[in-house]
């Protein structure tokens, strides 16, 4: 299992899904551990009852079926699938309503910069995706506060194509954890929303510094811009 996780960490993120499938065939006894520890690009399924799509993950999977948070039914149909308690189901419905509004606001603000398969701000972006996975564990309430443990993973993939630079592909992932003791006076959803928003901002800055910053530094070192080369050339008249 340790060797398998080491392989996953070193393989190109674009090929992680193929690598995971191969490891599941080689290590069937560790399938649960692999599926829970290896993050994959998000996949969606259409809920025929509600007419909406939902994300597939280990937390709504039972056997080979996935439970929709909209209809609370498994797809494909599973007669004895595990269902949340009435209290947890009520919180799930409220959470989906709140985060749906939040996602719509984010998309409306960011759609001007491009889409998954369209022209980016500078006309070079051919394909890009940003998959963010946030898992929050909430501890029992004590003296009006609860312990929140947030584990966040962001998987970034983009491809550009320009006549001057050719085709360029950049993919990577980053995972971070955050632990906080917060008052439950405003409710769990408010606390979780603030933590996720803060974490996404930190991850976005880290990705910008690590992937884009380091890539720009390497490219400029290996192939410095013409303006920089011109500045370094000695003055022939001197």
C-alpha positions as CSV (number, residue, x, y, z in Angstrom):
1,X,0.0,0.0,0.0
2,X,2.8,2.4,0.8
3,X,4.5,1.7,-2.5
4,X,1.2,2.3,-4.3
5,X,0.7,5.7,-2.7
6,X,4.3,6.6,-3.5
7,X,3.6,5.8,-7.2
8,X,0.4,7.9,-7.2
9,X,2.3,10.9,-5.8
10,X,4.9,10.7,-8.5
11,X,2.7,10.0,-11.6
12,X,1.5,12.8,-13.8
13,X,-1.9,14.0,-12.5
14,X,-3.5,13.6,-16.0
15,X,-2.8,9.8,-15.8
16,X,-3.9,9.3,-12.1
17,X,-7.2,7.8,-13.1
18,X,-5.5,5.2,-15.3
19,X,-3.0,4.5,-12.6
20,X,-5.7,4.1,-9.9
21,X,-7.6,1.6,-12.1
22,X,-4.4,-0.5,-12.6
23,X,-3.7,-0.4,-8.8
24,X,-7.2,-1.6,-8.0
25,X,-6.7,-4.6,-10.2
26,X,-3.3,-5.4,-8.6
27,X,-4.5,-4.7,-5.0
28,X,-8.1,-5.7,-4.8
29,X,-7.9,-6.1,-1.0
30,X,-6.9,-2.5,-0.6
31,X,-9.6,-1.1,-2.9
32,X,-11.3,0.8,0.0
33,X,-8.1,2.4,1.1
34,X,-7.1,3.4,-2.4
35,X,-10.5,4.9,-3.3
36,X,-10.6,6.9,0.0
37,X,-7.0,8.2,-0.2
38,X,-6.5,8.9,-3.9
39,X,-8.2,12.0,-5.1
40,X,-9.5,11.9,-8.7
41,X,-11.0,14.5,-11.0
42,X,-14.6,15.0,-10.1
43,X,-17.3,13.0,-12.0
44,X,-21.0,13.7,-12.1
45,X,-24.2,11.7,-12.5
46,X,-27.6,12.8,-13.6
47,X,-30.5,12.4,-11.1
48,X,-33.5,11.5,-13.1
49,X,-35.9,12.2,-10.2
50,X,-34.8,15.8,-9.6
51,X,-33.4,16.6,-13.0
52,X,-30.1,17.8,-11.5
53,X,-26.5,16.5,-11.5
54,X,-24.5,15.5,-8.5
55,X,-20.9,14.7,-7.7
56,X,-19.7,11.1,-7.2
57,X,-17.4,10.4,-4.3
58,X,-16.7,7.9,-1.6
59,X,-19.0,9.6,0.8
60,X,-22.1,9.0,-1.2
61,X,-21.1,5.6,-2.6
62,X,-22.6,2.3,-1.4
63,X,-21.4,-0.8,-3.4
64,X,-21.5,0.4,-7.1
65,X,-24.3,3.0,-6.5
66,X,-24.2,6.6,-5.6
67,X,-26.7,8.5,-3.5
68,X,-28.1,11.8,-4.9
69,X,-28.3,14.6,-2.3
70,X,-31.3,16.0,-4.2
71,X,-33.6,13.0,-4.1
72,X,-31.9,10.9,-1.4
73,X,-32.0,7.9,-3.8
74,X,-29.2,5.7,-5.1
75,X,-28.3,5.5,-8.8
76,X,-28.4,2.8,-10.0
77,X,-31.2,1.8,-7.7
78,X,-30.0,0.2,-4.4
79,X,-32.7,-1.2,-2.2
80,X,-30.8,-1.3,1.1
81,X,-28.4,1.6,0.6
82,X,-27.1,3.5,3.6
83,X,-29.1,6.7,4.2
84,X,-28.4,9.7,6.5
85,X,-30.4,10.3,9.7
86,X,-33.3,12.8,9.5
87,X,-31.3,15.4,11.3
88,X,-28.3,15.0,9.0
89,X,-30.5,14.9,5.9
90,X,-32.1,18.2,6.9
91,X,-28.6,19.8,7.2
92,X,-27.6,18.3,3.9
93,X,-30.6,19.9,2.1
94,X,-29.8,23.3,3.7
95,X,-26.1,23.0,2.8
96,X,-26.8,22.2,-0.8
97,X,-29.2,25.2,-1.1
98,X,-26.6,27.5,0.4
99,X,-23.6,26.3,-1.6
100,X,-25.6,26.2,-4.9
101,X,-26.2,30.0,-4.5
102,X,-22.5,30.5,-3.7
103,X,-21.4,28.5,-6.8
104,X,-23.7,30.4,-9.1
105,X,-22.2,33.7,-7.9
106,X,-18.7,32.4,-8.4
107,X,-19.5,31.2,-11.9
108,X,-21.1,34.5,-12.9
109,X,-18.1,36.4,-11.9
110,X,-15.5,34.1,-13.4
111,X,-17.2,33.1,-16.7
112,X,-15.7,36.2,-18.5
113,X,-12.2,34.7,-18.2
114,X,-13.0,31.5,-20.2
115,X,-14.4,28.0,-19.9
116,X,-13.3,24.5,-19.9
117,X,-13.0,24.4,-23.7
118,X,-12.9,27.9,-25.0
119,X,-10.7,31.0,-25.5
120,X,-9.0,32.3,-22.3
121,X,-8.4,35.9,-21.5
122,X,-5.4,36.1,-23.8
123,X,-6.8,33.6,-26.4
124,X,-4.4,30.8,-25.6
125,X,-6.4,28.5,-23.3
126,X,-7.6,25.4,-25.0
127,X,-8.8,23.3,-22.0
128,X,-8.7,23.8,-18.3
129,X,-10.3,22.5,-15.1
130,X,-10.2,23.3,-11.4
131,X,-11.5,20.5,-9.2
132,X,-11.7,21.3,-5.5
133,X,-12.6,18.7,-2.9
134,X,-13.3,19.7,0.7
135,X,-14.0,17.2,3.5
136,X,-14.9,18.5,6.9
137,X,-15.1,16.5,10.1
138,X,-17.2,18.2,12.8
139,X,-16.6,17.1,16.4
140,X,-19.2,17.0,19.2
141,X,-20.3,20.3,20.7
142,X,-18.7,21.2,24.0
143,X,-19.5,24.5,25.8
144,X,-21.0,26.0,22.7
145,X,-18.0,25.2,20.4
146,X,-17.1,22.4,18.0
147,X,-13.8,21.2,16.5
148,X,-13.7,21.4,12.7
149,X,-11.1,19.6,10.7
150,X,-11.0,20.6,7.0
151,X,-9.0,18.6,4.4
152,X,-9.0,20.3,1.0
153,X,-7.6,19.1,-2.3
154,X,-7.3,21.1,-5.5
155,X,-6.5,19.5,-8.8
156,X,-5.5,21.9,-11.6
157,X,-5.2,21.1,-15.2
158,X,-4.8,23.4,-18.2
159,X,-3.5,23.3,-21.8
160,X,-2.6,26.2,-24.0
161,X,-1.8,26.4,-27.7
162,X,-0.3,29.4,-29.4
163,X,1.6,29.8,-32.7
164,X,4.5,31.5,-30.9
165,X,5.0,29.0,-28.1
166,X,3.3,25.8,-29.3
167,X,1.3,23.5,-27.1
168,X,1.9,23.7,-23.3
169,X,0.3,21.5,-20.6
170,X,0.4,22.1,-16.9
171,X,-1.2,19.8,-14.3
172,X,-0.8,19.4,-10.5
173,X,-2.6,19.0,-7.2
174,X,-2.2,20.3,-3.7
175,X,-3.7,19.2,-0.4
176,X,-3.9,21.1,2.9
177,X,-5.5,20.7,6.3
178,X,-7.0,23.2,8.7
179,X,-8.2,22.7,12.3
180,X,-10.3,25.2,14.1
181,X,-12.4,25.4,17.3
182,X,-15.4,27.6,16.5
183,X,-18.6,28.7,18.2
184,X,-21.7,27.1,16.8
185,X,-23.8,30.1,17.6
186,X,-24.1,31.0,13.9
187,X,-24.5,27.3,12.9
188,X,-22.3,24.7,11.3
189,X,-22.9,25.9,7.7
190,X,-21.6,29.4,8.4
191,X,-18.4,28.0,10.0
192,X,-17.8,25.5,7.2
193,X,-18.4,28.1,4.5
194,X,-15.9,30.5,6.1
195,X,-13.3,27.8,6.4
196,X,-13.8,26.6,2.8
197,X,-13.6,30.1,1.4
198,X,-10.4,30.9,3.4
199,X,-8.8,27.6,2.4
200,X,-9.6,28.0,-1.3
201,X,-8.0,31.4,-1.3
202,X,-4.9,30.0,0.3
203,X,-4.7,27.1,-2.2
204,X,-5.2,29.4,-5.1
205,X,-2.3,31.6,-4.0
206,X,-0.1,28.5,-3.4
207,X,-0.8,27.2,-6.8
208,X,-0.1,30.5,-8.4
209,X,3.3,30.7,-6.6
210,X,4.3,27.1,-6.9
211,X,3.1,26.1,-10.4
212,X,2.8,29.3,-12.3
213,X,5.6,31.2,-10.5
214,X,8.2,28.4,-10.7
215,X,7.2,27.5,-14.3
216,X,7.7,31.1,-15.3
217,X,11.0,31.3,-13.5
218,X,12.3,28.1,-15.3
219,X,11.1,29.2,-18.7
220,X,12.6,32.6,-18.4
221,X,15.9,31.1,-17.3
222,X,16.0,28.6,-20.1
223,X,14.5,30.9,-22.8
224,X,14.8,34.5,-21.6
225,X,12.6,37.0,-23.3
226,X,14.2,39.0,-26.1
227,X,13.9,42.3,-24.1
228,X,16.0,40.7,-21.3
229,X,18.6,39.4,-23.7
230,X,18.9,42.8,-25.3
231,X,19.5,44.4,-21.9
232,X,22.3,41.9,-21.1
233,X,24.1,42.4,-24.4
234,X,27.2,44.7,-24.2
235,X,27.1,48.1,-25.8
236,X,29.1,47.8,-29.1
237,X,29.7,51.6,-29.1
238,X,31.5,51.5,-25.7
